Structure formats: C-alpha cells, structure tokens
Amino acid sequence: MSRTNLQISLLLTAMTISAVLILTTAGNTMRQEKSARVEQVAAATEPPPIGFVMKAYQGKIALFRENSEQPFQILDFETYLLPDADREALEQGIYADTQEELLSILEDWDG
C-alpha cells in the first residue's frame, strides 16, 4: 500500500471513530434531556398535597379533607359558643396543610 493510501485509510478510520463518538454523545444527551423534560412535566402535573378545612357543619365544628363534601371528623363543639368573627371564619372555611394545624387553632379557641 502506498504512503498516500495509508494516510487516507488512517484519516477515514479517525473520521469514522470521531463520528461514532459524536453520534453516541449526542444520543445520550438527547435521552438525558428527554428524561429531564418528562420529569418536569410529571412534577408540574402532580396534584398539590391534600390539605384540610375546618368548617361549621350542622351547628358543630367539622374537619374536612380539602374538596370533600363530607367531614371525616365532627367535633362535639357547638359553633354558637364562638365569637361572631370565629363563626364567620368557619362559614368560609379555615384551611391548613395538616390536621395538626387545625387542631392547634382549636386549642387556641379552647385556651
């Protein structure tokens, strides 16, 4: 093989190896970007954590899971015993992230 043919063969081999490396890297990058986009979409579509609402219910204080029409707990506490401002707040609903937050509000009323 002549020297020129050898140089051409080496050049073609080097170019082929470079092309394979570039394509492999590009493919991996595209997969990582797609995976990141899928994670972003999943995070954006996750529903917010379920919160809690304290409302007046049949003359008593009741605890609801957010968006629920039925209370999961009705307290033996008559709303007429509360000041007007507290009764109005209960009519609107008092929202909290946790049940403990709602119970803390009740303790404030009790104390």
N, C-alpha and C positions, 0 to 999 in steps of 0.2 A: 504494500500500500504506500502510496506516495505521501510525502510530508503534508501536502495540502489536503489530501483526502482524510488523513488522520486528524488534522486540525478541525476540519469540517465535522467529522464524526464526534469529536470531543465537544465542539461547540453545540451541536444538536443534542447531545446527551445532557449537557449542562442546562440547555434551554428546556428540555423535557422535564428534568428534575425540578427546575425552578417553577415551571408551570404547574406541576403536580403539587408542590408545596403551597403555591399561591391559591390554587383552587381548594385545597384541603383547608387552609386557614380561612378562606372566605366562607366556605360551607359551615365551618364551626362557628364563625362569628354570626352568620345568619341564623343558625339554630339557637344560639345564646340570646340574640335579640328577639327572636320569636318567642322564646320561653319567657323572657322578661316582659314582653307585651301581654302574653297570656296571664301572667301573674298580676300585672297591673289591672287588667280587665276583671279578673276574679276578685281582686281586692276592692275594686270600685263597685262591683255588683253585690257584694256581701251585705246582707241586711244589718242595720245597726243593732247593737245588743238590745235585748228586750228590757225595757225599763218597767217602772211600777208607778201606779197612780193611786192616790188616796182620794176618795170621793164620798159625798153623802149618798147613802143608799137606804131607802125605806126608813129614814129617820135616824139611821146609825152611821157610824164611820165604817167604810169598807175599803179593802185593799184589792186592787185590780192589777193584772199584768197588762201592760200597755196594749191598747187596741182591743181589749177583751170587753165584752158586754156584761159578763157575769163575774162577780167578785170571787177571788179564791179564798178570801177570809173576811168575815163580817165581825167587827168588834162590838162588844157589849158596852157601847158608849153612845149615849143619845146626843145628837148634834145640837139640840136646843139648849144644852148646858154650856155651849161655847159662846164666846163674844160674837157679835154680828160680823166683824171682819173675818174671823176664822170660818164662820159658816159660809160666807160668800166665797172664800178661797176654796172650801171643799166643794161648793157647787161647780166651780170652774175646774177643779181637779188640781191636786198638788202632785207634781211629777218628781221622780227621783230615779237615779240609776240603780239603786239597790233597795231591797226591802229594809235593810238596816237603817238607811237614811230616813225612810218613812217612820220607822219605829222611834228614831231619835226625835222627830218632830212631835210624835205623840207624847214622848217623855217630857218634852218641853211644855206641852199643854198641861200635863199631869202635875208637873212640879211648879 
